[in-house]
Amino acid sequence: MPKSENELIIPAKNGILNILKAAKTNHIKRVVMVSALGAITYGKTKKELNTTFNENDWTDVSDYKDTTPYYRSKTIAEKVAWDFIKEEKSELELTTICPGAILGPVIDTDFGNSANIIISLLNGSLPALPKIEFDIVDVRSVADLLIKAMEMPQAANNRYIASSGHFNYKEIAQILKQEYPDRKIPSIELPDFVTKIFSVFQPLLKPVLLENVKRKIDTSKATKELNWQPLSSKEAIISCAKSILENKIVI
């Protein structure tokens, strides 16, 4: 959690604008941007949370209760990108990919933040399981979707959600326990109020406390339009754990 949300928002916004300006100047045909599911499903009312979200939906960055600085930065950066395409009226095309938590194999010790979901279950840092849930997608499936978004004509000027399934911490822990029965992986789930208290002592939990709500999404667009077939979430979880142990990130 940054001291100021602008530590995330300003670099995200300026970064994509610099890329798009350079792409336009150099007559690039298409830019493919990795956004986040966090740019779609947050800042929602209780009534809205009963609906199913798709690529037409946007996170409401004015709602500070149901967003985090990270989700606001992702939303603002992607909106800035689409505004640039609309206002510049050039031939430059844009496609954005909005993935959930990206798991799958890590290739070295410089890994993406989502891998901490698996690390926290393997290294014994969690005495019990917080009631947190999220959509998961394998990094190899995201790479596949990025290639399709770059190469396929019908992907131009479209957004695509990337997810292969919705899991909570308990379900992930059960998969890992089956795969690594000798490891001390927690099985007891914390009540919501205990999770919030626990976050005072575990600051890393604060940004994900919003994840105790199931946010239903429609993932069919990428499958139908781009023939995208993601690897299973179970494969993403197991392969992430295997690579974490192989790279000695957790011993």
Order of alpha helices (4+ residues) and beta strands (2+ residues): alpha-beta-alpha-beta-beta-alpha-beta-alpha-beta-beta-alpha-alpha-alpha-alpha
